[in-house]
């Protein structure tokens, strides 16, 4: 037997898993669990998209030359006393 065992999940296996879940949690609880799972996946996707956008904007920001100020010059643009 070369390599790892191949595990294929087809429609009969999915139906068996769904029937077991129905027996364990009941018909009222399954929609609530699905809704909670959907919200969790959506929040995860939004968070990863936000991180990816931050990284992308950081990379794009590095390409632009930064403004150099002489030492002793305040960053607010006012002249030192």
Legacy VTK file of the C-alpha trace (Angstrom):
# vtk DataFile Version 3.0
C-alpha trace
ASCII
DATASET POLYDATA
POINTS 81 float
0.000 0.000 0.000
1.957 3.078 -1.198
1.584 6.409 0.598
-1.111 7.393 3.035
-4.597 5.975 3.053
-6.878 7.947 0.780
-10.021 9.051 2.562
-12.846 10.017 0.270
-15.991 11.555 1.662
-18.950 11.145 -0.623
-22.671 11.811 -0.341
-23.435 8.650 1.706
-20.858 9.592 4.351
-22.154 13.159 4.568
-25.716 11.887 5.031
-24.601 9.574 7.839
-22.798 12.435 9.608
-25.860 14.692 9.270
-28.139 11.983 10.668
-25.827 11.492 13.652
-25.788 15.253 14.284
-29.587 15.333 14.052
-29.854 12.552 16.628
-27.331 14.160 18.979
-28.513 17.776 18.894
-32.108 17.658 17.664
-33.917 19.526 14.913
-34.226 22.819 16.860
-30.560 23.080 17.734
-29.032 22.401 14.274
-30.130 25.692 12.621
-28.798 27.646 15.615
-25.466 25.855 15.345
-25.304 26.513 11.597
-26.063 30.193 12.111
-23.335 30.485 14.752
-20.856 28.673 12.519
-21.692 30.980 9.615
-21.171 34.087 11.769
-17.838 32.748 12.997
-16.625 32.028 9.466
-17.750 35.496 8.301
-15.908 37.206 11.188
-12.783 35.166 10.462
-12.893 36.130 6.778
-13.390 39.814 7.631
-10.473 39.732 10.078
-8.119 38.034 7.625
-9.174 40.462 4.874
-8.441 43.381 7.203
-4.995 42.018 8.015
-4.265 41.404 4.328
-5.333 44.971 3.490
-3.086 46.361 6.255
-0.111 44.374 4.990
-0.792 45.401 1.403
-1.065 49.098 2.298
2.127 48.793 4.359
4.003 47.304 1.425
2.682 49.967 -0.942
3.614 52.659 1.578
7.234 51.449 1.683
7.620 52.032 -2.059
6.975 55.769 -1.681
9.967 57.880 -0.566
9.597 59.196 2.963
9.898 62.887 3.659
13.142 63.622 5.468
13.291 66.374 8.048
16.467 67.923 9.325
17.193 66.938 12.894
15.743 69.335 15.431
12.767 70.235 13.218
9.415 69.498 14.867
7.088 67.225 12.954
4.152 69.663 13.167
5.817 72.121 10.788
6.440 74.891 13.296
9.877 76.462 13.653
11.855 75.746 16.806
12.340 78.648 19.242
LINES 1 82
81 0 1 2 3 4 5 6 7 8 9 10 11 12 13 14 15 16 17 18 19 20 21 22 23 24 25 26 27 28 29 30 31 32 33 34 35 36 37 38 39 40 41 42 43 44 45 46 47 48 49 50 51 52 53 54 55 56 57 58 59 60 61 62 63 64 65 66 67 68 69 70 71 72 73 74 75 76 77 78 79 80
